[in-house]
Amino acid sequence: MSNKNALRPVEVQQNGKKIKGYFHRFVYSSSNYCSVTQALIELEDGRLRFFDPYFVRFADRKVKSATSAQQS
């Protein structure tokens, strides 16, 4: 059983809404020469769901603005 304090908080974009949850791990599956990577996310109500990693943002990192990224 995972300690929720050890899990990274995330925000998932789904249908124009931001959903908060906790990242557990990446899950890899393959069949017929096609591989898929998904993120296993625990939602705030305790349900587990798979999401495309493209829509998952780790919430414990600050988002750099475009101007500060150009200055770096």
C-alpha positions in Angstrom: 0.0 0.0 0.0 1.4 3.4 -1.0 1.7 6.3 1.4 -0.3 9.1 -0.2 2.3 11.6 1.1 5.0 9.8 -1.0 2.9 10.1 -4.3 3.3 13.1 -6.6 0.3 15.3 -7.0 -0.9 15.8 -10.6 -3.5 17.7 -12.6 -5.1 15.9 -15.5 -6.8 17.7 -18.4 -10.0 15.9 -19.4 -12.9 17.3 -21.5 -11.7 20.9 -20.7 -11.6 20.3 -17.0 -8.7 19.9 -14.6 -8.9 16.8 -12.4 -6.6 16.6 -9.3 -5.1 13.3 -8.3 -1.9 11.4 -7.4 0.5 9.7 -9.7 1.2 6.0 -9.0 3.2 4.8 -12.0 3.5 4.5 -15.8 2.0 1.3 -17.3 3.3 -0.1 -20.5 1.3 -2.5 -22.7 1.9 -3.9 -26.2 0.3 -6.2 -28.7 0.6 -6.7 -32.4 3.7 -4.5 -32.7 1.9 -1.5 -31.0 2.9 -0.3 -27.6 1.0 2.1 -25.4 2.1 4.0 -22.3 -0.5 5.2 -19.8 -0.3 6.9 -16.4 -2.0 5.3 -13.5 -3.6 8.1 -11.5 -5.5 7.9 -8.2 -8.3 10.5 -8.1 -9.1 12.5 -5.0 -12.1 10.2 -4.3 -9.8 7.1 -4.3 -10.7 5.7 -7.8 -7.8 4.6 -10.0 -7.9 5.6 -13.7 -5.5 5.4 -16.7 -4.7 8.6 -18.6 -2.6 9.4 -21.6 0.6 11.0 -20.2 0.2 13.9 -22.6 -2.7 15.2 -20.4 -0.9 14.7 -17.1 1.0 17.5 -15.4 2.9 17.1 -12.2 1.5 19.8 -9.9 4.6 20.0 -7.6 6.6 21.7 -10.3 6.2 25.4 -11.2 5.3 26.2 -14.8 7.8 28.5 -16.4 6.3 31.3 -18.5 7.4 31.7 -22.1 9.4 34.8 -21.3 11.4 33.3 -18.4 12.1 30.2 -20.5 13.6 32.3 -23.2 15.8 34.2 -20.8 17.3 30.9 -19.4 
